[in-house]
Amino acid sequence: MFMTDDTNEERKGATRRTALRGLGLAVGGVGLATGLGTSPATAAPRRGPVTYVLVHGTHSAGAFWIPIARELALRGHRVVMVDQPLHGAEAFVAESYQRQDLAAMAVEPSPLKGLGLDDYEARVTGIVRRAARNGPVVLVGHSLGGVSVSRVGEAVPHLLHHICYMAAFCPSRALPTADACTAAPENANAVSPVELTVGDPDRLGVLRLNFRTGVSGELALLKEMICADYPDADFRRTLAGMQTDEPVTAYAGRAVGRPGNWGRLPRTYLRFGRDRTIATALQDRMIAEADASTPGNSFRVHDFPRASHVGPLDPTPVADVLDTLAGQRGRVRPADHVAF
């Protein structure tokens, strides 16, 4: 079925440059513990079907996951595609965006201003709590959705069976925010949408992008960032599912999991080899730093060398990997790479 600790300094420091660098663009094992503080590695599994809770990235919505969610549902799993606050079914669509009035878009207020990772975590944690009443929960995040995975894994590890990052931010003590991750030297060859920004992010409180542009150069930049390997018709369909605004505070919020909570969960990373938004070298660094923080519990890495940021057009290979997470128990082996 389809079903912070942000500091004042971080809030004030969300400059135009930082907000852009923090863009995580998206078009979008073990038994559950029975109580808080119980290690998932040793607890008896909760009865009931596995539920996959899927978290979208920036400027996106739960509908990003439809192809993968459909495939998982057809394999007998329960699936919930999360809409973060004021995304998806609650999306804000600027009136000026509908008219393609760029001057008005540059100043039209956004209700997303001030939203942060506390709001995103609360939304996802609430869904995880409800889903966990019925059985094990596998939590998956794409792109900026990775910071929610880390936050929720830290907040309620006893409710999670497995966590998975799909070409997603996995902050560390060295790179504690999405902004810090994308500013890392390993992300130097990522593509930035600076020329597509409408208005001043500091004044609007959001990073606002115009996905309805008809300018060929801007469309080429977006395609390179999102899905350079897709046919043009599929690229346009992907753009149609994106929304203009993402709060700058979401990029600046800390999302560092501690070894005793987040770090005890079995975890998987889907590594995309042609990602121009979260560069593969940055993905590798985030994986390495997470593994160094929990030497007894490393990422299981599945490599998709030809995948761009939104992943393969055919959802089957990704669903194949996610399907296996429902049955995985115990700690995974270090440096366990599987290529697709």
C-alpha positions in Angstrom: 0.0 0.0 0.0 1.1 3.5 -0.6 0.6 4.9 2.3 18.3 21.1 16.2 19.9 22.2 17.3 20.5 25.1 14.8 22.5 27.8 16.4 21.8 31.5 15.9 25.1 31.8 14.1 24.0 29.2 11.6 20.7 30.9 11.0 22.3 34.3 10.5 25.0 32.8 8.3 22.8 31.4 5.6 24.1 33.7 3.0 23.2 33.4 -0.7 26.4 31.5 -1.3 25.9 29.1 1.6 22.3 28.4 0.7 23.2 27.5 -2.8 26.1 25.3 -1.8 23.7 23.6 0.6 21.4 22.6 -2.2 20.7 18.8 -2.1 18.5 18.8 -5.2 16.0 16.1 -5.7 12.9 15.9 -7.8 12.2 14.6 -5.1 17.9 -4.9 9.9 17.6 -6.2 12.8 14.5 -6.6 14.8 12.8 -3.6 16.2 13.4 -2.9 19.8 10.5 -3.1 22.2 11.4 -0.1 24.2 13.5 3.0 24.3 17.2 2.3 24.9 17.0 -1.3 23.7 19.6 -2.2 21.1 18.0 -3.1 17.7 20.8 -5.6 17.1 19.6 -7.8 20.0 15.9 -7.0 20.4 13.3 -9.5 19.2 11.7 -8.5 15.9 8.3 -6.9 16.0 5.6 -8.9 14.3 3.9 -7.5 11.2 4.9 -6.4 7.7 7.8 -4.2 7.0 7.0 -0.5 6.3 9.3 1.5 4.1 9.2 5.2 5.0 10.6 7.2 2.1 11.8 10.8 2.5 12.3 13.1 -0.4 15.0 15.7 -1.0 14.9 19.5 -1.5 12.4 21.2 -3.8 10.6 17.9 -4.0 7.8 15.8 -2.6 6.8 12.3 -1.6 5.6 11.7 -5.1 9.2 11.6 -6.2 9.2 8.0 -4.8 6.2 6.7 -6.8 8.1 4.4 -9.2 10.1 2.8 -6.4 7.1 2.8 -4.0 5.0 1.0 -6.6 7.6 -1.6 -7.1 8.0 -2.3 -3.4 4.3 -2.4 -2.9 3.9 -5.0 -5.7 6.4 -7.1 -3.8 4.2 -7.1 -0.8 5.6 -4.3 1.3 3.9 -1.4 3.0 5.2 2.0 1.8 4.7 5.5 3.1 6.0 8.4 0.9 6.5 11.4 3.2 5.6 14.9 2.3 7.7 17.3 4.4 5.8 20.3 5.8 4.5 22.6 3.0 5.7 20.1 0.4 3.7 17.8 -1.9 0.1 17.8 -1.0 0.7 20.9 1.2 3.0 22.6 -1.4 3.2 26.4 -1.6 2.9 27.5 -5.3 3.8 31.2 -5.6 1.2 33.1 -7.6 4.0 34.9 -9.5 5.5 31.5 -10.4 2.3 30.5 -12.0 2.4 33.7 -14.1 6.2 33.4 -14.7 6.7 37.0 -13.4 10.3 36.8 -12.3 10.3 40.3 -10.8 7.4 39.4 -8.6 8.8 36.0 -7.8 11.9 37.7 -6.4 9.9 39.4 -3.6 6.8 37.3 -3.0 6.8 36.0 0.6 7.1 32.3 1.3 5.4 30.4 4.1 8.4 28.1 4.2 10.5 30.8 5.7 11.7 29.7 9.1 11.0 26.0 8.6 14.0 23.9 9.8 15.2 20.4 10.5 13.2 20.3 13.8 10.0 20.6 11.7 11.2 18.0 9.2 12.3 15.5 11.9 8.9 15.9 13.7 7.1 15.1 10.5 9.1 12.0 9.8 9.3 10.8 13.4 5.5 11.0 13.7 5.1 8.8 10.7 7.7 6.3 11.9 6.0 6.1 15.3 2.7 5.2 13.7 4.2 2.8 11.2 6.2 1.0 13.9 3.0 0.0 15.7 2.5 -2.5 12.8 6.0 -3.9 12.3 9.6 -3.1 11.4 10.4 0.2 9.7 13.0 0.8 7.0 13.7 4.5 6.7 15.1 5.8 3.4 16.2 9.3 2.4 17.2 10.8 -0.9 19.5 13.8 -1.2 18.5 16.4 1.5 16.3 13.7 2.9 19.4 12.1 4.4 19.6 14.8 7.1 16.1 13.7 8.2 17.2 10.1 8.3 20.1 11.0 10.5 17.9 13.1 12.8 15.2 10.5 13.1 17.8 7.7 13.6 19.2 9.7 16.4 15.8 10.5 18.0 14.1 7.1 17.8 16.6 4.3 17.0 14.5 1.8 18.9 11.8 2.2 16.2 14.0 1.5 13.2 14.9 -1.8 11.6 17.3 -0.3 9.0 18.3 3.1 7.6 19.3 3.9 4.0 20.8 6.9 2.3 20.2 7.2 -1.5 22.8 9.6 -2.9 22.0 11.5 0.3 23.6 13.8 2.8 25.0 11.9 5.8 26.5 14.6 8.0 29.4 14.0 10.4 31.3 15.8 13.2 33.6 17.2 10.5 30.7 18.1 8.1 27.8 18.6 10.5 25.3 20.2 8.1 24.2 20.0 4.4 25.9 23.3 3.9 29.1 22.0 5.2 28.9 18.8 3.2 28.4 20.6 -0.1 31.1 23.1 0.7 33.7 20.3 1.1 36.5 20.0 -1.5 35.1 16.6 -2.5 32.1 18.4 -3.9 34.1 20.8 -6.0 32.9 19.4 -9.3 29.2 19.6 -8.4 26.9 21.8 -10.5 25.4 24.9 -8.8 22.1 26.5 -9.8 23.3 30.0 -8.9 22.0 31.5 -12.2 18.6 30.0 -11.6 18.1 31.6 -8.2 15.2 34.0 -8.0 15.4 36.7 -5.3 17.7 37.0 -2.3 17.6 33.8 -0.1 18.4 35.8 3.0 15.5 38.1 2.6 13.0 35.5 1.4 14.2 32.9 3.9 14.1 30.3 1.1 16.2 29.2 -1.8 13.8 29.9 -4.7 14.3 28.3 -8.1 12.4 28.6 -11.4 11.7 25.1 -12.7 9.4 26.5 -15.4 12.2 28.3 -17.2 12.2 28.1 -21.0 15.8 29.3 -21.4 17.8 26.6 -23.0 21.0 27.2 -21.1 19.1 27.1 -17.8 17.3 23.9 -18.8 20.7 22.3 -19.8 22.1 23.2 -16.3 19.1 21.7 -14.5 19.3 18.5 -16.6 23.1 18.1 -15.8 22.4 18.6 -12.1 19.4 16.3 -11.9 19.3 13.6 -14.5 21.8 14.1 -17.4 21.2 10.5 -18.6 17.4 10.8 -18.9 15.6 11.4 -22.2 14.3 15.0 -22.5 10.7 13.9 -22.0 11.5 12.2 -18.7 13.6 15.2 -17.7 10.6 17.5 -18.2 8.4 15.2 -16.3 10.9 15.3 -13.4 10.9 19.1 -13.5 7.1 19.1 -13.3 7.2 17.5 -9.9 9.5 20.0 -8.3 8.6 23.1 -6.3 10.2 26.5 -6.1 11.0 27.0 -2.4 13.2 25.3 0.2 14.0 27.0 3.5 17.6 28.0 3.9 17.6 26.9 7.6 17.1 23.3 6.4 20.6 23.4 4.8 22.2 24.9 7.8 20.8 22.6 10.5 23.0 20.1 12.3 22.2 16.4 11.7 25.0 14.5 13.3 24.2 11.0 14.6 25.9 9.7 17.8 27.4 6.3 17.9 25.1 5.2 20.8 21.9 6.0 19.0 22.0 6.5 15.2 25.4 4.7 15.1 24.0 1.4 16.3 21.5 1.0 13.4 22.3 -1.2 10.4 22.7 1.2 7.5 23.0 1.1 3.7 24.2 3.7 1.2 23.2 3.7 -2.5 26.1 5.4 -4.2 25.4 7.1 -7.5 28.5 7.4 -9.8 27.4 10.2 -12.0 25.8 12.5 -9.5 26.5 16.2 -10.2 24.6 17.5 -7.2 26.1 15.4 -4.4 29.4 14.4 -6.1 30.4 10.8 -5.8 33.7 11.8 -4.0 31.6 13.6 -1.4 29.4 10.5 -1.0 32.6 8.5 -0.4 33.8 10.9 2.2 30.5 10.9 4.1 30.5 7.1 4.0 34.1 6.9 5.3 33.5 9.4 8.1 30.3 7.6 9.3 32.2 4.3 9.3 35.1 5.8 11.3 32.7 7.0 13.9 31.2 3.5 14.4 34.0 1.0 13.6 31.9 -2.0 14.6 29.0 -1.0 12.3 29.8 0.1 8.8 27.7 1.1 5.8 26.8 -1.6 3.3 27.4 0.2 0.0 25.6 -0.6 -3.2 27.2 1.1 -6.2 25.3 2.4 -9.2 28.2 3.7 -11.3 26.0 5.1 -14.1 23.3 6.8 -12.0 22.8 10.5 -11.9 21.3 12.3 -8.9 17.7 11.1 -9.1 18.8 7.5 -9.8 18.2 5.1 -12.6 15.1 5.7 -14.8 14.2 2.1 -14.2 13.3 1.7 -10.5 13.8 -2.0 -10.4 17.6 -2.1 -9.4 17.0 0.3 -6.6 13.9 -1.6 -5.4 15.9 -4.8 -5.6 18.3 -3.4 -3.0 15.7 -1.9 -0.8 13.7 -5.1 -0.9 16.7 -6.9 0.7 16.7 -4.5 3.7 13.5 -5.9 5.0 15.2 -9.2 5.9 18.6 -8.1 6.9 19.5 -8.7 10.6 22.5 -7.9 12.7 25.5 -5.8 11.8 26.7 -5.5 8.3 30.3 -6.2 7.2 32.7 -3.3 6.7 33.5 -2.2 3.2 30.8 -4.4 1.7 30.4 -2.9 -1.8 28.0 -4.3 -4.3 28.1 -2.8 -7.9 25.1 -2.5 -10.2 
